[in-house]
């Protein structure tokens, strides 16, 4: 019976054309730099050039920001599709995040991360 359940799961995953490492076809909820990491949550700010810029400075500019919680269901991958551990989310790292469930409307907003795509840091312009 267990084998049948496993086969059904694998076949349904294959039929959907989606793997755990793929990013969803919908646009990410937020893309930016990780400003802070606190336990199982991290703060992403769009348009932030330096994670050392204090909250007071970037919040006055009204930059889009979100506290995102990593749950047991969160999938974290790099640009090659390799699955990563939570420790891969670090201050200053660029990320793209999809969320699941309700978004708590505050500033910054708060939500559970469904998928986190860690991005390669942008190289110097030129």
C-alpha positions as CSV (number, residue, x, y, z in Angstrom):
1,X,0.0,0.0,0.0
2,X,2.9,2.4,0.8
3,X,4.5,1.7,-2.5
4,X,1.2,2.5,-4.3
5,X,0.9,5.8,-2.4
6,X,4.5,6.7,-3.3
7,X,3.9,5.8,-7.0
8,X,0.8,8.0,-7.1
9,X,2.7,10.9,-5.6
10,X,5.6,10.6,-8.0
11,X,3.3,10.2,-11.0
12,X,1.3,13.2,-10.0
13,X,4.4,15.3,-9.6
14,X,5.7,14.1,-13.0
15,X,2.3,14.8,-14.6
16,X,2.1,18.3,-13.3
17,X,5.5,19.0,-14.9
18,X,6.7,20.7,-11.7
19,X,9.6,19.7,-9.6
20,X,10.4,20.9,-6.1
21,X,13.3,23.0,-7.4
22,X,11.3,24.8,-10.1
23,X,10.1,28.3,-9.5
24,X,6.4,29.0,-9.9
25,X,5.1,30.4,-13.2
26,X,3.5,33.4,-11.3
27,X,5.6,36.5,-10.6
28,X,7.5,36.6,-7.3
29,X,5.9,38.5,-4.4
30,X,9.1,40.4,-3.8
31,X,12.6,40.6,-5.1
32,X,15.4,42.5,-3.3
33,X,18.2,42.3,-0.8
34,X,18.0,40.5,2.5
35,X,18.3,43.3,5.1
36,X,18.1,41.2,8.2
37,X,17.8,37.6,9.3
38,X,16.2,36.8,12.7
39,X,15.7,33.1,13.6
40,X,13.3,31.6,11.0
41,X,12.4,34.9,9.3
42,X,14.2,37.4,7.1
43,X,13.5,40.9,5.9
44,X,13.7,41.6,2.1
45,X,13.7,45.2,0.8
46,X,13.2,46.1,-2.9
47,X,15.5,48.8,-4.3
48,X,17.9,48.6,-1.4
49,X,21.5,48.9,-2.6
50,X,23.3,48.2,0.8
51,X,21.9,46.1,3.6
52,X,23.8,48.4,6.0
53,X,21.3,51.2,5.4
54,X,19.3,51.7,8.5
55,X,15.5,51.0,8.6
56,X,14.8,54.7,9.2
57,X,16.4,55.8,6.0
58,X,14.9,53.2,3.6
59,X,11.4,53.2,5.3
60,X,11.1,57.0,4.8
61,X,11.5,56.4,1.1
62,X,8.6,53.9,1.2
63,X,10.6,51.0,-0.3
64,X,8.6,47.8,-0.6
65,X,9.6,45.5,2.2
66,X,8.5,42.1,3.7
67,X,9.3,40.0,6.7
68,X,9.1,36.4,5.4
69,X,9.0,33.3,7.6
70,X,10.6,30.1,6.6
71,X,8.3,27.2,7.4
72,X,8.7,23.4,7.1
73,X,7.1,23.7,3.6
74,X,9.4,26.5,2.3
75,X,11.6,25.5,-0.6
76,X,14.9,27.3,-1.0
77,X,16.8,27.0,-4.3
78,X,19.6,28.7,-6.2
79,X,19.5,29.8,-9.8
80,X,20.7,26.3,-11.0
81,X,17.7,24.7,-9.2
82,X,19.8,23.1,-6.4
83,X,17.9,22.8,-3.2
84,X,19.5,24.8,-0.3
85,X,19.3,24.9,3.5
86,X,17.9,27.9,5.4
87,X,21.4,29.1,6.1
88,X,21.7,30.1,2.4
89,X,19.5,33.1,3.2
90,X,22.0,35.6,4.5
91,X,22.2,39.4,5.0
92,X,23.0,41.2,1.8
93,X,22.0,38.3,-0.4
94,X,19.7,39.1,-3.4
95,X,16.6,36.9,-3.4
96,X,13.3,36.5,-5.2
97,X,10.4,35.2,-3.0
98,X,7.0,33.7,-3.5
99,X,4.6,33.6,-0.6
100,X,1.8,31.4,0.6
101,X,-1.3,32.1,2.7
102,X,-2.4,35.5,4.0
103,X,-0.2,38.6,3.9
104,X,-0.3,40.6,7.1
105,X,-0.7,44.2,6.0
106,X,1.8,46.2,8.1
107,X,5.0,47.9,7.2
108,X,6.9,45.9,6.4
109,X,4.3,43.3,5.4
110,X,4.6,39.8,6.9
111,X,4.0,36.5,5.2
112,X,5.2,32.9,4.9
113,X,7.7,32.1,2.2
114,X,6.6,29.4,-0.2
115,X,9.8,29.5,-2.3
116,X,13.0,31.4,-2.1
117,X,15.3,31.8,-5.1
118,X,18.7,32.9,-4.1
119,X,20.3,35.1,-6.8
120,X,23.9,35.7,-7.7
121,X,25.0,39.2,-6.6
122,X,25.0,41.7,-9.3
123,X,28.4,42.4,-10.7
124,X,29.9,45.9,-11.0
125,X,28.3,48.1,-13.6
126,X,30.4,48.8,-16.6
